[in-house]
Amino acid sequence: MTVTATQAEVDFHTGRGGLFFLLNVLNHPGLRAWRGTLHEPHAGWRELVRLALRLELAPDAPLTGFLAEACALEGEQDPVAKLAGLAKLPARADPVAVDRAVLRHVGDAALRALRAERPARVRASPSHVDVHLRLAEVDLELRRGGLDLDPGWLPWLGRVVRFHYDRSDAADRGGSSP
């Protein structure tokens, strides 16, 4: 993972880029009241990780490092232990509403697609997260569920999130600059 101190940008490759599609689940209109309970700083990132772990979507090492930082998890532990510890902490927001939304709106086929390896290049700054995926790997089940659409500005996350679908070589390079 490369971090540029002057711009606080992060740029890394992950095999689990599809985990970011869960942001569209958490942003579902039916969860508006639930999102209103996310008051603590970094709560959106923490709930994303909790949902991913409940769905058995384990992030790989580069994504784990990014998520541990985004969740502002402190301590001497390695990032994997930090995220595992997050799953054991009591959630500030009730996860039942989120789990129901997943079952109702995602469906089994899209859930299988979410669990698949999905290589991506992630470029993040304090205001944006750009996830670059390969155009050839667009999944129809994810598309039908609207999970791979740009979420845009997510106030509960504090970032603009964009999905970019590039030719294979452009996805590896991260496409054009955001």
Secondary structure, 3 states (H helix, E strand, C coil): CEEECCCCEEEEEECEHHHHHHHHHHCCHHHHHHHCCCCCCCHHHHHHHHHHHHCCCCCCHHHHHHHHHHCCCCCCCCHHHHHHHHHHCCCCCCHHHHHHHHHHHCHHHHHHHHHCCECEEEEECCCEEEEEEEHHHCCHHHHHCCCCCCCEEECCCCEEEEEEEECHHHHHHCCCCC
